[in-house]
Amino acid sequence: MFRSAQHDKARSVQSPRVVNIEDLRRAAKRRLPRIVFDYIDGGAEDEWTLRENSLAFEAVTFRPRCAVANPLCDLRTTVLGTSVSTPLILAPVGSCRLMYPRGEEVAARAAGAAGIIYTLSTLSGCRLEDVAAASKGPVWYQLYLVGGRDCALAAIERARNAGVSALVVTIDTAVAGMRERDVRNGAKELLSGKFGAKLPFVNQFLTKPRWLAAFLADGGLMKFENVVIPGKGPMLYADVTAALEQSVVTWNDLIWIRKAWTGPVVIKGIHTADDARRAVDAGASGLVVSNHGGRQLDDVAATLRVLPEIVAAVGDRIEVLLDGGIRRGSDIAKALCLGARGVMAGRAYAYGLGAAGNAGVARAIEILRADLVRTLKLLGCPSVAELDRSFVDIPHDWLRN
Ligand SMILES: Cc1cc2nc3c(=O)[nH]c(=O)nc-3n(C[C@H](O)[C@H](O)[C@H](O)COP(=O)(O)O)c2cc1C
């Protein structure tokens, strides 16, 4: 019975039903209540940066070398010294347990099976020990300082004991961005204890009975299992917005974080060459050019747009990763051509998770990998290591240096 349900899920995301990430997005929209789908899909304010992240990939065009045979294209690379099958990392995505039962474990398992890195968000519903055990590949832990310094130190200790291989410190979340879809869908009212306030918004759950049954079977509204408040236990879901506001990470915090975590640190949320230099000075091993997928400050430039400036400033001293708008393997190729070591993808796999759990995440990874192999072959390039600026044309005004 269980096996056949799994089989049905896997079939539901195979070709020709699901050919690309946009198809997974539509499948997630069908299965999830509006508030959960919009939480994944939406961005801050006018969602300008969200759109720009994707549009920037369209502004970069390829310069293929034709009549070249590359029967085997090599996608392998290393990220912070770890060998991976593909230069693709699953980005930290909070609250995955709203999307699918035990969502973070499910996503980590799919990443491990594909030989890629999974990054667990601080704001997750599964215990970091369980997530690390679920993946047979490398797992990174993304740190927010919600709950305060002692809470973060305890999580760092747990991450070390669980075998986490790098700490990702996200620096673009001084407050939660203004995600207007969440407001309209009643996020605040649904988290309030008041029955009357919730009532106008409950219909979105009743119209998705399969999601609702799975959500209730998974224990209902998750708690933040890795933010353990001394004397109180795991942080409640309703407390997260206020907690984020009281927990801004500053460059000074990097000093004690570096002491507590002796492994590699990756700083996520770099928008400018100046901050990239600060990340190098703070002793980071890697950085992620990221605007949080357009979910924080709207009207910042697309990440691909600022990548060349950042690579020119620090590319010889630190590993540069990029996220934002990765929906196709050709997007990965373009980021690599512009100097990224690898990319992170958030929504691409979150749609898969929301659509069909493990099968959906696995399908998202498979789509991006197959796209990347095909792109390399069509470019006449034998490996990801050989992608460089000569394979693309970029708009002239992107080059500041
Ligand atoms: C639903 C959702 C939740 C997210 N939660 C976190 C988080 O907890 N911590 C974090 O550093 N980034 C978080 N992000 C941002 C992602 O790590 C990543 O920067 C972004 O998704 C990249 O853009 P993309 O979705 O277009 O790939 C989240 C993104 C999404 C879509």
The ligand as a Gaussian input file, in Angstrom:
#p B3LYP/6-31G(d) Opt

LIG

0 1
 C       10.112000      29.198000       1.082000
 C       11.505000      29.736000       1.281000
 C       12.053000      29.764000       2.558000
 C       13.355000      30.225000       2.743000
 N       13.920000      30.162000       3.994000
 C       15.198000      30.539000       4.164000
 C       15.839000      30.393000       5.430000
 O       15.251000      29.909000       6.385000
 N       17.124000      30.803000       5.540000
 C       17.829000      31.339000       4.485000
 O       18.996000      31.685000       4.632000
 N       17.237000      31.469000       3.273000
 C       15.964000      31.077000       3.087000
 N       15.393000      31.192000       1.859000
 C       16.176000      31.705000       0.720000
 C       16.878000      30.575000      -0.020000
 O       17.887000      30.014000       0.789000
 C       17.529000      31.079000      -1.315000
 O       18.346000      32.185000      -1.037000
 C       16.494000      31.455000      -2.379000
 O       15.423000      30.549000      -2.357000
 C       17.133000      31.457000      -3.745000
 O       16.237000      31.828000      -4.730000
 P       15.385000      30.770000      -5.595000
 O       14.243000      30.359000      -4.737000
 O       14.947000      31.573000      -6.767000
 O       16.284000      29.613000      -5.930000
 C       14.096000      30.719000       1.635000
 C       13.540000      30.671000       0.366000
 C       12.269000      30.183000       0.172000
 C       11.707000      30.117000      -1.226000

